[in-house]
Amino acid sequence: MIKDLNKNITSIRYNHLNLPTEIKFNNSNNKKITYIYSSDGIKQRKVVNNNGHITTTDYAGSYIYQKGKLEFINTSEGYVMPNNKKGFDYVYHYKDHLGNIRLSYRDANNNGKVTQSEIIEEKNYYPFGLQHKGYNDAVNSLGNSLAQKFGYNGKELQDEHNLDWYDFSARNYDASLGRWMNVDPLVEETIQPYSAMNNNPINFVDPTGMKADDYYFDREGNYLGSDNAKTDVIRIIDKTTWNDKKIIDENGVESIDHDEGVRNSKVHSESDISDESSLKIYKYYNPTGLELEKNNRKTMQFSRTLIKKGNKIEVKDVKIKINIEKNKVLKTSDHANEIINLFSHENKHYEDFKTLGNKKYSNLTLKMKERSAYYSQM
């Protein structure tokens, strides 16, 4: 993207890593944001020009400076910020299962208790990252205003000039669209240039904005955790082995070393788990809320039963049918992105059916139905 007139963005310049180096608003040199990165694409500096007023933010790992002054230091539990007593004050975060910062608080009087007056901010989000508005809007001055910009998935909201992009390191994300503003650096492997969180932000996060990790399930089809392989493979591992090999981070999230995981697991299509367990894995990735059912026809198919009652047609048993064996043969069951693409395709059929109604939807040609569904996968 090189412009977005909805946000008064008139030009965007990129570097060789496809990261923005300058975002200009209203075609004015006095309304712009410029960025400086390290050679591997890590943001080092952000300079905001607001009608001649310059604000420079420097990023040195966990240490964040503004106008040359240390503002705060990110920690696994929250952040610490300098106080006027030549010491530091600790602010703690409560995060949900996706790493979204939901609550910030501190024990300001050091009495070992946190009261309502010591809660700095509460944040709640829609699935793709827009923050709820209209309630709990108060932000307590006990925190650091720059640090409080970190929220959805633990990422920084860049709200200068109403840009409202989250910085995910490899890419920038617009929560109002649920899409990335830059092409996936690994797009030749994901075949998803702009879609975020595998189009399923309830279950997945995208820590860097690049390809997904491997995902591990036990033999009953229960999700266990992931690794850092960026190869997007669905693996089946014995629960006892997982418990022996797993790693638990400071937020209680379980993962496994990639080499250990590969040695002790099988990809989905090569495992001998039951069809019921496989169906449970599909259910994990299912964004539609529709019932899933095994069948022996297409890899995946939106289905409904039509019952004629007099002059009316009654629709029943709306569901998605899956050919588990065929997906194993085609290896589509081995990759989360492949399964999610199938669901995105069928979900679009379902959305079109709900929007148009059964009669109009049934009158569409197959080509029209499929064209609409294919566009939804990108």
C-alpha positions in Angstrom: 0.0 0.0 0.0 1.3 3.4 -0.9 -1.6 5.6 0.2 -4.8 5.5 2.2 -6.9 8.5 1.8 -9.3 7.3 4.5 -6.5 8.1 7.0 -5.2 11.1 5.0 -2.1 9.0 4.1 -0.8 10.5 0.8 2.4 8.5 0.5 4.3 5.6 2.0 8.0 4.8 1.3 9.5 1.4 2.0 13.0 -0.1 2.4 14.4 -3.3 0.9 12.6 -5.3 3.6 9.2 -3.9 2.7 9.1 -2.0 5.9 7.8 1.6 5.9 10.5 4.3 6.2 8.2 7.3 5.8 4.5 7.8 6.1 3.3 11.2 4.9 -0.1 12.7 5.7 -1.9 15.4 3.7 1.1 15.5 1.4 2.9 17.6 4.1 6.5 17.4 5.3 5.2 18.7 8.6 2.8 15.8 9.1 4.7 12.5 8.8 6.3 9.6 10.6 9.7 8.3 9.7 11.4 5.0 10.8 14.9 3.8 11.2 15.6 0.0 11.3 18.6 -2.2 11.9 19.9 -4.3 9.0 17.6 -7.2 10.0 14.5 -5.1 10.2 14.3 -4.3 13.9 12.8 -0.9 14.6 15.4 1.4 16.2 13.8 4.8 16.0 10.4 6.5 15.2 10.2 10.2 14.5 6.8 11.9 14.5 6.5 15.4 13.0 3.2 17.0 14.0 3.2 20.5 12.4 6.8 21.1 13.3 6.6 19.5 16.8 9.1 16.6 16.7 8.8 13.5 19.0 11.6 11.0 18.7 11.2 7.5 20.2 14.2 5.1 20.4 13.9 1.4 20.8 16.9 -0.4 22.4 15.5 -3.9 23.0 13.3 -3.7 26.1 14.5 -0.2 26.8 12.2 2.5 25.4 13.4 6.2 25.3 11.5 9.3 24.2 13.3 12.6 23.6 16.5 11.0 24.9 14.9 10.1 28.3 14.3 6.5 29.5 10.5 6.0 29.6 10.2 2.4 30.6 11.7 -1.1 30.4 9.5 -4.0 29.2 9.5 -7.1 31.4 7.8 -10.5 31.1 5.3 -9.4 33.8 4.7 -5.8 32.6 7.1 -2.9 32.7 9.2 -0.8 35.1 9.5 3.0 34.8 11.8 5.5 36.5 10.4 7.5 39.3 11.4 10.9 40.8 13.2 9.1 43.7 16.0 7.8 41.4 14.4 4.3 41.6 11.8 2.4 39.6 8.1 1.7 39.9 6.8 -1.7 38.8 3.6 -2.0 36.7 2.1 -5.5 36.1 0.0 -6.8 33.2 -2.8 -9.4 33.3 -2.9 -11.1 29.8 -5.4 -13.4 28.2 -4.5 -16.6 26.4 -3.6 -14.7 23.3 -1.1 -12.4 25.0 -3.5 -9.4 24.9 -2.9 -7.0 27.7 -6.2 -6.8 29.5 -5.3 -5.1 32.7 -2.4 -2.9 34.0 -2.0 -2.3 37.7 0.6 -1.4 40.4 0.9 -1.4 44.1 1.5 2.3 44.4 1.6 2.5 48.2 3.6 -0.7 48.6 1.1 -2.2 51.1 0.9 -5.6 49.3 -2.6 -5.1 48.0 -4.0 -3.7 44.8 -7.1 -1.6 45.1 -9.5 -0.2 42.4 -7.6 3.2 42.5 -4.3 1.4 41.6 -5.7 -0.2 38.4 -4.1 1.8 35.6 -6.1 0.7 32.6 -8.5 -2.1 31.5 -8.7 -3.1 27.8 -11.0 -5.4 26.0 -10.8 -6.3 22.3 -12.9 -7.6 19.4 -11.4 -10.7 17.9 -9.3 -9.0 15.2 -8.0 -6.4 17.6 -10.2 -3.3 17.7 -10.5 -2.1 21.3 -14.0 -1.9 22.9 -15.1 1.7 23.4 -17.7 3.4 25.6 -16.9 1.9 28.9 -13.8 1.6 31.2 -12.3 4.5 29.3 -10.4 6.0 32.2 -6.6 5.7 32.3 -5.0 6.1 35.7 -1.9 8.5 35.7 0.0 5.9 37.8 1.3 4.3 34.6 3.4 5.4 31.7 1.4 6.7 28.7 3.9 5.4 26.2 3.9 1.9 27.7 0.1 1.9 27.8 0.1 1.9 24.0 1.1 -1.8 24.1 -2.1 -3.9 24.0 -3.4 -6.3 21.4 -1.1 -9.4 21.3 1.2 -7.3 23.4 2.1 -5.1 20.5 2.6 -1.3 20.2 -0.3 0.7 18.8 1.0 3.5 16.6 -1.7 6.0 16.9 0.1 9.1 15.8 -1.8 11.1 13.2 -4.6 8.5 13.7 -2.5 5.9 11.9 -3.7 3.1 14.3 -1.4 0.3 13.1 0.0 -2.3 15.4 3.8 -3.0 15.0 4.4 -6.7 14.8 8.1 -6.3 13.8 8.0 -8.0 10.4 4.8 -6.2 9.4 2.2 -3.6 10.5 -1.3 -4.6 11.2 -4.6 -2.7 10.9 -7.2 -4.1 13.4 -10.0 -2.2 11.7 -9.4 -4.4 8.6 -8.0 -7.5 10.2 -5.3 -7.4 7.6 -1.6 -6.7 7.3 -0.4 -3.6 5.6 2.7 -5.3 4.2 3.0 -8.5 2.2 4.1 -11.6 4.2 7.9 -12.0 3.9 7.2 -15.8 3.6 4.3 -15.4 1.2 5.7 -18.1 -1.2 5.2 -20.6 1.6 2.0 -19.3 3.2 0.1 -18.2 0.0 -1.6 -15.7 2.3 -0.1 -12.3 1.5 -2.3 -10.2 3.8 -4.6 -12.4 6.0 -3.7 -12.3 9.7 -3.8 -14.9 12.5 -4.7 -17.6 10.0 -8.1 -15.8 9.8 -8.8 -17.3 13.3 -7.8 -14.7 15.9 -9.6 -16.5 18.7 -7.2 -19.5 18.6 -4.1 -18.0 17.0 -1.6 -15.2 17.4 1.0 -14.0 14.9 4.0 -13.0 17.1 6.1 -11.5 14.3 3.7 -11.2 11.4 5.3 -14.1 9.5 4.5 -17.7 8.9 2.9 -19.8 11.7 4.6 -22.3 14.0 4.1 -26.0 14.0 1.0 -27.1 16.1 0.9 -30.1 18.3 -2.1 -32.2 19.2 -2.4 -35.3 21.4 -3.9 -38.6 20.1 -7.4 -37.5 21.2 -7.2 -34.4 19.1 -6.6 -31.9 21.9 -4.4 -28.9 21.2 -1.2 -28.9 23.3 1.0 -26.1 22.0 3.5 -25.1 19.3 7.2 -24.6 18.5 9.1 -21.9 16.7 9.7 -23.7 13.4 7.6 -21.4 11.1 6.7 -24.5 9.0 3.0 -24.6 9.8 2.8 -28.4 10.3 0.1 -30.1 12.3 1.8 -32.8 14.4 0.4 -35.6 16.6 2.3 -36.4 19.8 1.7 -38.6 22.8 0.5 -36.5 25.8 2.9 -38.2 28.2 5.8 -37.4 25.8 4.6 -33.8 25.5 4.5 -33.4 29.3 8.1 -34.7 29.5 9.5 -32.5 26.8 7.4 -29.3 27.1 8.7 -25.9 27.9 6.6 -23.4 29.9 7.2 -19.7 29.6 6.7 -16.9 32.1 3.0 -16.6 31.0 2.3 -20.3 31.5 2.2 -21.0 27.7 3.4 -24.5 26.8 5.7 -25.1 23.8 8.3 -27.7 22.7 11.7 -27.5 21.1 11.3 -28.1 17.3 13.9 -30.9 17.1 12.4 -32.7 20.1 8.9 -32.2 18.7 9.8 -33.7 15.2 11.6 -36.7 16.8 8.7 -37.6 19.0 5.7 -36.9 16.7 4.1 -37.7 13.4 2.5 -35.4 10.9 -1.3 -35.6 10.9 -1.7 -37.6 7.7 0.9 -40.2 8.8 -0.6 -40.8 12.3 -3.0 -43.5 13.1 -5.4 -41.4 15.2 -9.1 -42.0 14.9 -11.4 -40.1 12.5 -13.1 -38.7 15.6 -9.8 -37.3 16.8 -9.0 -35.8 13.4 -12.5 -34.2 13.4 -11.6 -32.6 16.7 -8.5 -31.1 15.2 -10.6 -29.6 12.4 -13.0 -28.3 15.0 -10.1 -26.4 16.6 -9.6 -24.5 13.4 -13.3 -24.0 12.6 -14.3 -20.3 12.6 -17.9 -20.9 11.5 -19.6 -22.3 14.5 -21.3 -24.9 12.3 -21.4 -28.6 13.2 -18.8 -30.7 11.5 -19.5 -34.1 10.0 -17.5 -36.8 8.2 -18.4 -37.6 4.6 -16.8 -39.4 1.6 -17.2 -36.8 -1.1 -15.3 -33.5 -1.3 -12.4 -32.4 0.9 -14.7 -30.0 2.6 -18.3 -28.9 1.7 -20.9 -26.5 3.1 -24.1 -28.5 3.3 -27.8 -28.0 4.2 -30.9 -30.1 3.9 -34.0 -28.6 2.2 -37.4 -29.9 3.2 -40.5 -28.8 1.1 -43.6 -28.0 3.2 -46.4 -26.9 1.0 -45.3 -23.8 -0.9 -42.4 -23.2 1.5 -38.8 -24.6 1.7 -37.5 -25.3 5.2 -33.7 -25.3 5.7 -32.3 -27.8 8.2 -29.0 -29.5 9.2 -26.7 -26.6 8.1 -23.2 -28.1 8.6 -19.8 -28.5 7.1 -18.9 -32.0 5.8 -15.3 -33.2 5.7 -13.6 -36.1 3.9 -11.0 -36.9 6.4 -9.3 -39.7 4.4 -9.1 -37.6 1.2 -7.5 -34.7 3.1 -4.9 -37.1 4.5 -4.1 -38.4 1.0 -3.8 -34.9 -0.3 -1.8 -33.8 2.7 -4.1 -30.8 3.3 -4.7 -32.1 6.8 -1.0 -31.6 7.6 -0.9 -27.8 7.5 -3.0 -25.3 9.5 -3.1 -22.8 6.6 -4.5 -25.4 4.3 -7.3 -26.3 6.7 -8.0 -22.6 7.5 -8.2 -21.9 3.7 -10.7 -24.7 3.3 -12.8 -23.3 6.2 -12.5 -19.7 4.8 -13.8 -21.0 1.5 -16.8 -22.9 2.9 -17.5 -20.1 5.4 -18.0 -17.7 2.6 -20.5 -20.0 1.0 -22.3 -20.1 4.4 -22.2 -16.2 4.7 -23.5 -15.8 1.1 -26.3 -18.3 1.9 -27.3 -16.3 5.1 -27.1 -13.0 3.3 -29.0 -14.0 0.1 -31.4 -16.5 1.5 -31.8 -20.0 0.2 -33.7 -19.2 -3.0 -31.3 -16.5 -4.3 -28.3 -18.5 -3.2 -29.6 -21.6 -5.0 -30.1 -19.6 -8.2 -26.5 -18.6 -8.3 -24.3 -20.4 -10.8 -21.6 -22.6 -9.5 -19.0 -20.3 -11.0 -20.5 -17.3 -9.1 -20.5 -19.2 -5.8 -16.9 -20.4 -6.2 -15.6 -17.0 -7.3 -17.0 -15.4 -4.2 -15.5 -18.1 -2.0 -12.1 -18.1 -3.5 -11.7 -14.3 -3.0 -12.3 -14.8 0.7 -9.2 -16.9 1.1 -6.7 -14.1 0.4 
